[in-house]
Structure formats: structure tokens, C-alpha cells
Amino acid sequence: MSTTSWIVTIVVAVLIVAALVALVAALDRRRRARRRIEAAGIRDRVAGQELEVGQREARAEELAARSRAAQAEADAKAAQAEQLAQQAQLHQSDVAESRAQLHKESERADRLDPDRKPVRTDDRTDQTPNH
């Protein structure tokens, strides 16, 4: 091969390599541009969804606050119910004591009454005396 052929071959090879480099660079720019557009779309979707997520988060916080308030109210009601149950138990105890005292007084009256027949204790089975 002559020198001119060698120079032409080298120039053609350099031009082919330069064209390939330019083609790769152009494809890379296009790929990067597409990725920028895709990233912008994703960011737009995320921004739109952030509002929705923020609203859902606010709703969740509201429900949690209502739950805490309801639990506090239930705890207060439970404490009030416990207090009322204790008061009822005290009153029932007082009533039972009063009934026992009335029963003793009734028995005493029966013992004192000359017209009343004595009731034998072995014949009684949780019967209250007739008045």
C-alpha cells in the first residue's frame, strides 16, 4: 500500500471513530434527557401524593386523638362505675345490717307478745314471721 492509501485509511478510520463517538454521545444525551423527563414526572407524582399522604396522616392523627379522648372518657367512666359500685356495696351492707336489726326486733316483739305462739327453731327454714 502506498502512503496515500495509508493516510486515507487512517483518516477514514478516524472519521468512523469520531462518528461513533458522536453517535454514542448523542445517544447518551437523548438517554439522559429521557431520564430527566422521567425523573420530573416521578417528582410531580410524588408531590401530588405528598398532599394525599399529608391528608391521610392528619386523619390518622385526628383518629388517634379521638381514640385517646374516648379512652380517657372510658377510664373516667370506669372509675366512676367503680366508685358507684363501692357506694352500692356500702349501702347494701347497711341495708343488710338494718334488715338483720329489724328481724331481731321483730323476733323480740314476737317473744314479748303473749298472743303470739312461739315458733320452734328446728321447724323454721328461712321463713320470716307473719305480722
C-alpha positions in Angstrom: 0.0 0.0 0.0 1.1 3.4 -0.7 1.4 6.2 1.7 -1.6 7.9 0.4 -3.7 4.8 0.9 -2.4 4.6 4.4 -3.3 8.2 5.1 -6.8 7.8 3.5 -7.4 4.6 5.6 -6.3 6.4 8.8 -8.4 9.4 8.0 -11.4 7.2 7.3 -10.8 5.2 10.5 -10.5 8.5 12.5 -13.7 9.8 10.9 -15.5 6.5 11.6 -14.3 6.6 15.3 -15.3 10.2 15.5 -18.7 9.4 14.1 -19.1 6.6 16.5 -18.1 8.8 19.4 -20.5 11.5 18.2 -23.3 8.9 17.9 -22.6 7.4 21.4 -22.6 11.0 22.8 -25.9 11.8 21.0 -27.5 8.6 22.3 -26.2 9.4 25.8 -27.7 12.9 25.6 -31.0 11.5 24.5 -31.0 8.9 27.2 -30.1 11.5 29.8 -32.9 13.8 28.5 -35.4 10.9 28.7 -34.3 10.1 32.3 -34.6 13.8 33.2 -38.2 13.8 31.9 -39.0 10.5 33.7 -37.5 11.9 36.9 -39.5 15.1 36.6 -42.7 13.0 36.1 -41.9 10.9 39.2 -41.2 14.1 41.2 -44.6 15.5 40.1 -46.4 12.3 41.1 -44.6 12.3 44.4 -45.6 16.0 45.0 -49.2 15.1 44.2 -49.2 12.1 46.5 -47.5 14.0 49.3 -50.6 16.1 49.7 -52.8 13.0 49.8 -50.4 11.3 52.3 -50.4 14.5 54.4 -54.2 14.5 54.5 -54.3 10.8 55.4 -51.7 11.5 58.1 -53.8 14.3 59.5 -56.8 12.0 59.5 -54.8 9.3 61.3 -53.6 11.8 63.9 -57.2 13.0 64.4 -58.5 9.5 64.9 -55.6 8.8 67.3 -56.6 11.9 69.3 -60.2 10.9 69.3 -59.2 7.4 70.4 -57.2 8.8 73.3 -60.1 11.1 74.3 -62.5 8.2 74.2 -60.1 6.0 76.2 -59.8 8.8 78.8 -63.5 9.1 79.0 -63.9 5.4 79.3 -61.3 5.3 82.1 -63.2 8.1 83.9 -66.5 6.2 83.4 -64.8 3.0 84.7 -63.5 4.9 87.8 -67.0 6.4 88.3 -68.6 3.0 88.0 -66.1 1.5 90.5 -66.9 4.3 92.9 -70.6 3.8 92.4 -70.2 0.0 92.9 -68.3 0.6 96.2 -71.1 3.0 97.3 -73.7 0.4 96.4 -71.9 -2.2 98.3 -71.7 0.0 101.4 -75.4 0.7 101.1 -76.2 -2.9 100.6 -74.2 -3.8 103.7 -76.0 -1.1 105.6 -79.3 -2.4 104.4 -78.4 -6.0 105.3 -77.4 -4.8 108.8 -80.7 -2.8 109.1 -82.7 -5.8 107.9 -80.9 -8.0 110.5 -81.7 -5.5 113.2 -85.3 -5.3 112.1 -85.5 -9.1 112.1 -84.1 -9.2 115.7 -86.6 -6.5 116.8 -89.4 -8.5 115.1 -88.3 -11.6 116.9 -88.1 -9.7 120.2 -91.6 -8.4 119.6 -92.8 -12.0 118.9 -91.2 -13.2 122.1 -92.8 -10.4 124.1 -96.3 -10.8 122.6 -98.4 -13.0 124.8 -100.8 -13.7 122.0 -98.2 -15.0 119.6 -97.4 -18.7 119.6 -93.7 -19.5 119.9 -92.0 -20.7 116.7 -89.6 -23.6 117.2 -86.3 -23.0 115.6 -86.0 -26.6 114.2 -89.3 -26.1 112.3 -88.2 -22.9 110.6 -86.4 -22.9 107.3 -85.7 -19.3 106.4 -89.2 -18.1 107.0 -90.0 -14.6 108.2 -92.6 -14.4 111.0 -96.1 -13.4 110.0 -97.0 -9.9 111.0 
